[in-house]
Amino acid sequence: MASGWRGILGFDYGIVQAPLGPDISGPELAAAVANAGAIGLIRLPDFPAPDYVREMIRKTRSLTSKPFGAAIVLPFPYGENLRVVLEEKLAVLQVYWGEFPRERVEEAHRAGVKVLHQVGSLEEAAKAKEAGVDGIIIQGREAGGHVIGQEGLFPLLPRVVDLVSDSGIPVIAAGGIVDGRGYVAALALGAQGVCLGTRFLATEESFAHPIYKEKLTEMSCTDYTNLFGRARWSYAPHRILETPFYTGWKNLPDQETEESQPIIGQSIIHGVHNDIHRFAGAAPNATATGDVSRMVMYAGQGVGLITEIIPAGEVVQRMVAEAKAIIRERLSDFHLDQSRLPSHTRIPLELLARSCRGGEQGKNTKGTSTVLFPGPPL
Ligand SMILES: Cc1cc2nc3c(=O)[nH]c(=O)nc-3n(C[C@H](O)[C@H](O)[C@H](O)COP(=O)(O)O)c2cc1C
């Protein structure tokens, strides 16, 4: 359990802010997450825009001195944008929806960039392991946004953990996790980190449209569909809020796509003006105008637990504090709060560390009066 608190990939915590398209996880969100000690990711454009990408990185660096990363979606042209990530030597590159072979991973490593691959199945995880990635994000079907896998996170996660156990590659759980309870559950299943999309979407720094954020705090039902963006990203399934608009149209015949539909609004995505057609895959970012309530609103199954828009740094702080409290107060029979003991009965921390099976947990809690350890009660 202690490994969850050591952080991963050199970061303070194993909490990853999922990349959020279109243009929703920009410099402000990634920097706020980085400043809180977690892994912030700017979502790069789906078209070649190297100068724009360099500008995004520059802006993020002006908001944080901490390391952060960038993310690409593999079915779209990414070569030129990737080159900038490597030139700028970002801490992390996150990739999704496709293969990222060993040569690519080695190229990133030569630039000092660590690779996180988000996958949705055991087979894909095996390929990522083979390619030598630095972390595998395993996405369950509960996840918001486009969903590559078919399986629930809980049955899938421990299988991936077992698969990579001989490699030391950290496994990061994604899908439906929004608080410390989800964090602890993932750690218990063998993950070393968690990746949250919907929770970070509903933060002050996310670039989602205010109406979209409001719906995230009000609604709790989601559905898994292929209704939106069929022409642009061929029938890629996604999880969305069950808005009244979606409910009215969810049985649209398969051959219908957004291409022949009326325009319902506009938005600027990575500096480019776009008309938003009905059933388009572009969720409303803060620049969206028109009939925002009829635009797609991606969300994971954990959305029912989200009731307020808070700063992204607070999401990280709350997750860690909640998870620690759960482990301390509910999951450990061997909890010992020395501050409550008379001073002559307190046990030196060095002795406790030695009495722990494995000793690791004792070391981690040095300097605090509360000690968690898996050994027999003293
Ligand atoms: C609005 C939104 C946009 C997303 N965009 C991306 C993306 O561009 N790239 C990516 O790898 N994942 C994307 N995802 C999926 C996340 O990486 C992650 O798997 C998911 O958010 C985890 O589930 P959760 O939303 O329940 O936390 C997106 C998710 C949401 C909600």
PDBQT file of the ligand as one rigid body, heavy atoms in Angstrom, charges set to zero:
ROOT
HETATM    1  C1  LIG A 401     -14.101  15.222 -21.648  1.00  0.00    +0.000 C 
HETATM    2  C2  LIG A 401     -13.146  14.092 -21.753  1.00  0.00    +0.000 A 
HETATM    3  C3  LIG A 401     -12.192  14.138 -22.750  1.00  0.00    +0.000 A 
HETATM    4  C4  LIG A 401     -11.247  13.097 -22.858  1.00  0.00    +0.000 A 
HETATM    5  N1  LIG A 401     -10.257  13.203 -23.807  1.00  0.00    +0.000 NA
HETATM    6  C5  LIG A 401      -9.265  12.301 -23.816  1.00  0.00    +0.000 A 
HETATM    7  C6  LIG A 401      -8.139  12.485 -24.675  1.00  0.00    +0.000 A 
HETATM    8  O1  LIG A 401      -8.070  13.428 -25.442  1.00  0.00    +0.000 OA
HETATM    9  N2  LIG A 401      -7.138  11.562 -24.618  1.00  0.00    +0.000 N 
HETATM   10  C7  LIG A 401      -7.170  10.514 -23.749  1.00  0.00    +0.000 A 
HETATM   11  O2  LIG A 401      -6.225   9.737 -23.680  1.00  0.00    +0.000 OA
HETATM   12  N3  LIG A 401      -8.254  10.300 -22.962  1.00  0.00    +0.000 NA
HETATM   13  C8  LIG A 401      -9.273  11.171 -22.953  1.00  0.00    +0.000 A 
HETATM   14  N4  LIG A 401     -10.331  10.976 -22.105  1.00  0.00    +0.000 N 
HETATM   15  C9  LIG A 401     -10.424   9.730 -21.312  1.00  0.00    +0.000 C 
HETATM   16  C10 LIG A 401      -9.493   9.787 -20.107  1.00  0.00    +0.000 C 
HETATM   17  O3  LIG A 401      -8.164   9.579 -20.513  1.00  0.00    +0.000 OA
HETATM   18  C11 LIG A 401      -9.800   8.730 -19.033  1.00  0.00    +0.000 C 
HETATM   19  O4  LIG A 401      -9.706   7.434 -19.528  1.00  0.00    +0.000 OA
HETATM   20  C12 LIG A 401     -11.158   8.898 -18.391  1.00  0.00    +0.000 C 
HETATM   21  O5  LIG A 401     -11.486  10.241 -18.209  1.00  0.00    +0.000 OA
HETATM   22  C13 LIG A 401     -11.189   8.160 -17.059  1.00  0.00    +0.000 C 
HETATM   23  O6  LIG A 401     -12.493   8.047 -16.603  1.00  0.00    +0.000 OA
HETATM   24  P1  LIG A 401     -13.232   9.155 -15.681  1.00  0.00    +0.000 P 
HETATM   25  O7  LIG A 401     -13.616  10.241 -16.631  1.00  0.00    +0.000 OA
HETATM   26  O8  LIG A 401     -14.383   8.413 -15.145  1.00  0.00    +0.000 OA
HETATM   27  O9  LIG A 401     -12.252   9.622 -14.671  1.00  0.00    +0.000 OA
HETATM   28  C14 LIG A 401     -11.297  11.986 -21.977  1.00  0.00    +0.000 A 
HETATM   29  C15 LIG A 401     -12.276  11.955 -20.981  1.00  0.00    +0.000 A 
HETATM   30  C16 LIG A 401     -13.194  12.986 -20.854  1.00  0.00    +0.000 A 
HETATM   31  C17 LIG A 401     -14.203  12.928 -19.753  1.00  0.00    +0.000 C 
ENDROOT
TORSDOF 0
